[in-house]
């Protein structure tokens, strides 16, 4: 059962919740169902070409020229 990250349009709060089956997420702050699921950053560990462990996260910037964590902003 996945834990998803949501944003409440009513009270502008960001929260995470465990969703089972077809449950509808409810904001824990205001109790409303007017929420949107966010794209969450995930971390992973992979092996480099030399067999070394390389740890990275999706929230890291893809280029050295911008500080954005959203690659859509710079086109990478």
N, C-alpha and C positions, 0 to 999 in steps of 0.2 A: 504494500500500500504506500503510494507516494506521498511525500510532503511537498505541497505546492506553496508558492509565494504569491500573495494577492495584494491589491491596492483597493481601498474602499473609496468610491467616488463621493460618498456622503460626508465622511469625516476626515478624508485625506490621510488615513493611516495605512501603513504597510504592515502585513503580518504573514505568518506561515501557519499552515494547518494541514493535518492529516486528512485525506479524502478517501473514503471507502465507497467503492461502487459508484452509484449515481447520486451521492450526497451533494447537496448544494452548499457551498461555503457561506458562512455568515461571519460578518465582522465582529470580533470579540469586543471592540470598543463601543460601537453604537448598536449592534444587533441587526443591522440591515443586510440584505442580500445583494445590494448594488455594488458588486466587487468585480474586478478584472484580474485574471491570472497574469502574472508577470513572467518574463523570461528570466530564469534563474541561472546564475553562473555556477558551473560545476568544476570541481577540481579533479585531476586525474594524474596518474603516474605512468610514464612510459619509458621504454628503454631506448637510448640513443644508438647511433650507428656503431659505437665502440662498446656497447653493452652496459654503459653507465646508466644509472637511474636519473631520469629527467623529470622533475616535478613542475607542473605548471597549472594555471587556472584560466578559465575562460574570461575572467575579468581583467586579464592583463592586456595592455595595449599591443596591437599588432604591428605598429611601426614606431620608429624612434623620433618622428617629427611631431607627433601630437600626444597629448596627455589624455585623450578620450579613451574610455573603456568600451565605447560603442563603435565598432568598425564601420557602421553605416555612415558615420559622420565624416570619415575621410576616404571612403571608397575601397578599403582593403578587404 
